[in-house]
Amino acid sequence: MPAFINKILGLKSVIGRRLIIYILLFSLVITFIGTSLQLYLDYDRNLKSIHNIFEQVESSYLQSITNSLWVTDDELLRIQLEGILRLPNMQFIEIRKGAKVLQAVGSPQSENIIEKTIPLIYAYNGRDVHLGELHVVASLKGVYARIFDRVMVILRIQTITIFLVSLFIIIIFYQLVGRHIISLASFTKSMHFETMDQQLTLDRKPKTKKPDELDQLVISFNQMRKNLVLDITKLKHAEETLQKSNSLLSSILESPDNIIMFAMDTNYNYLSFNKAHAREMKAIYDIDIELGKNISSFISNEEDLSKAHINYKRVLNGERFIEIQEYGEADNRFWYELIFNPILDAFHHVTGFTVFVSNITEQKKLNKELTKHREHLEKLVAEKTLDLRKTVSLMAGREIRMAELKEIIKKLRVQLQENKLNPIVDDPLVNDEFIDAGNLAMEIDNDQKK
């Protein structure tokens, strides 16, 4: 049974115990403030009641006491004083004149009292005669006793109320929240990467229409679990990529002298470099570079520094590009090819960049020679093409003239067969055609010689 009660109340839960303590402390503070206010009001009400009794004595008993004192009726005077003594909280009443006590009832005390002195004046023949004073003393012991009893009653009622309310709040809290927090803690504690595919579920009916805070917590936790799986997968992939990059970087750092390589972070501090780059910086700037050194600490040329910053900003924005840079003048000119690549972390954030530099001067010179040869060849081809076109044109003209000669010869043969005459002697027209045929034959012969 105690274990069941502890489970129901959530007393094993640290939060449950703290909640009980906080509820009790807050309830005690509220009870103390409320009780103090009630006690103050009761005390003030009792004091007003005592002052009302004093006013009642003055308005109801004073005249009769004055008359009894005037006629010196001690028995009646004593009865009147004892009547006043019976009033609530009255402790001691006396009539005195100066230092002399004329009548006294009750038991005098000096602590926890309220007292009032009322003069006794009798009107005789139009003048006031001072007979003495009525001294009334009220005790506060009864007031304190009633207040104490009320305190005890309030404390009992409030204690029971606080206990029941706290018990009810703890039960409701445990049933609605506490046990689900314990389930969440147990699930989180037993969670491993191999069990990431298991979803968190609580022993409660989910609110399909309007999810409450616990439903939102479960949804967020399961989403976080999925994100963790993705992030872990990305980290593993990034780790593999990093290992490959480290291997590649190691091989680059041991690369041949004709390849220059260096890497920098986002603040332009060296992350790594190979021997060829260190040797080049020593030759150009006469400095010894080292890891962590900033580029602005040794490049004082504003033009070079500005140009470097422009390229570095481009690559830090995630851009990959190739740039050809040219140095020197006239015959003493050098060309370099720079390959800029950003360095990305597992979440594709740029953390730095690498630069690969290759001396392509020989390649540039070779390209220039190849360009000259290509231009020379193109010139030769153009000249030969022109000669060929002329030859083709001549051959085409000769073919046309041959065709014309054949046509003339054909006509002559026909005429000879029809006339059977000597063309040169008998027919002038035929003679002209023979002359034309001879001229064509001479032209064709000249073209062939050409």
KAQUI-V432468 format. One record per residue. SS is DSSP state (alpha for helix, beta for strand, coil for the rest). NEAR is the number of other C-alpha atoms within 10 Angstrom. Layout:
ss->(SS SS)
near->(NEAR NEAR)
This chain:
ss->(coil alpha alpha alpha alpha alpha alpha alpha alpha coil coil coil coil alpha alpha alpha alpha alpha alpha alpha alpha alpha alpha alpha alpha alpha alpha alpha alpha alpha alpha alpha alpha alpha alpha alpha alpha alpha alpha alpha alpha alpha alpha alpha alpha alpha alpha alpha alpha alpha alpha alpha alpha alpha alpha alpha alpha alpha alpha alpha coil alpha alpha alpha alpha alpha alpha alpha alpha alpha coil coil coil alpha alpha alpha alpha alpha alpha alpha alpha alpha alpha alpha alpha coil coil coil coil beta beta beta beta beta beta beta beta coil coil beta beta beta beta beta beta beta coil coil coil coil coil coil beta beta beta beta beta beta beta beta beta beta beta beta coil coil beta beta beta beta beta beta beta beta beta beta beta beta beta coil alpha alpha alpha alpha alpha alpha alpha alpha alpha alpha alpha alpha alpha alpha alpha alpha alpha alpha alpha alpha alpha alpha alpha alpha alpha alpha alpha alpha alpha alpha alpha alpha alpha alpha alpha alpha alpha alpha alpha alpha alpha alpha alpha alpha alpha alpha alpha alpha alpha coil coil coil alpha alpha alpha coil coil coil coil coil coil coil coil coil coil coil coil coil coil coil coil coil alpha alpha alpha alpha alpha alpha alpha alpha alpha alpha alpha alpha alpha alpha alpha alpha alpha alpha alpha alpha alpha alpha alpha alpha alpha alpha alpha alpha alpha alpha alpha alpha alpha alpha alpha alpha alpha alpha alpha alpha alpha coil coil coil coil coil beta beta beta beta beta beta beta coil coil coil beta beta beta beta beta coil alpha alpha alpha alpha alpha alpha alpha alpha alpha alpha alpha coil coil coil coil coil coil coil coil beta alpha alpha alpha coil coil coil coil alpha alpha alpha alpha alpha alpha alpha alpha alpha alpha alpha alpha alpha alpha alpha coil coil coil coil beta beta beta beta beta beta beta beta beta coil coil beta beta beta beta beta beta beta beta beta beta beta beta beta coil coil coil coil coil beta beta beta beta beta beta beta beta beta beta coil alpha alpha alpha alpha alpha alpha alpha alpha alpha alpha alpha alpha alpha alpha alpha alpha alpha alpha alpha alpha alpha alpha alpha alpha alpha alpha alpha alpha alpha alpha alpha alpha alpha alpha alpha alpha alpha alpha alpha alpha alpha alpha alpha alpha alpha alpha alpha alpha alpha alpha alpha alpha alpha alpha alpha alpha alpha alpha alpha coil coil coil alpha alpha alpha alpha coil alpha alpha alpha alpha alpha alpha alpha alpha alpha alpha alpha alpha alpha alpha alpha alpha alpha alpha alpha alpha alpha alpha coil)
near->(6 7 10 9 11 12 16 16 23 22 19 12 17 11 14 18 15 12 17 18 13 13 19 17 12 13 19 16 12 12 17 15 12 13 17 13 12 16 18 13 12 16 17 13 13 19 16 12 14 23 16 12 18 23 13 13 18 15 10 12 15 18 15 13 21 22 16 16 20 14 8 11 12 13 9 14 21 18 13 16 23 17 11 22 19 11 14 13 20 24 23 22 23 19 26 17 15 10 6 9 12 16 16 19 16 15 10 15 12 8 9 12 16 18 16 13 14 15 17 22 18 18 11 8 7 7 9 11 13 13 17 20 20 25 16 22 25 26 21 20 14 15 19 14 11 16 18 13 12 16 16 12 12 18 16 12 12 17 16 12 13 18 16 12 15 19 15 13 16 22 20 15 16 22 16 13 13 20 19 17 16 14 15 18 12 11 15 12 9 9 14 11 10 8 9 14 13 12 14 16 16 14 8 11 8 15 11 8 6 9 12 11 10 17 18 14 14 17 16 12 16 18 13 12 19 15 12 14 16 12 15 14 12 14 16 13 13 19 14 12 14 17 12 12 14 12 12 12 20 12 12 17 19 15 15 12 12 12 17 23 24 21 22 24 19 16 12 18 18 21 17 16 22 21 17 20 20 17 16 14 16 13 11 8 12 11 14 12 19 13 12 14 14 17 17 14 9 15 15 11 9 10 10 10 14 11 10 15 15 10 14 23 13 15 22 21 11 19 13 13 13 13 11 13 13 12 10 9 8 7 6 7 11 17 18 17 17 18 16 23 21 26 20 16 15 16 10 11 13 17 15 23 24 22 19 18 22 16 17 17 15 11 11 14 14 12 12 12 12 12 12 12 12 12 12 12 12 12 12 12 12 12 12 12 12 12 12 12 12 12 14 12 11 16 15 12 14 20 12 11 17 17 12 14 21 12 13 17 15 12 14 18 13 12 15 14 10 9 12 11 13 11 18 14 9 12 13 11 11 20 16 13 18 18 13 14 20 13 13 17 16 12 14 20 12 11 14 11 7 8)
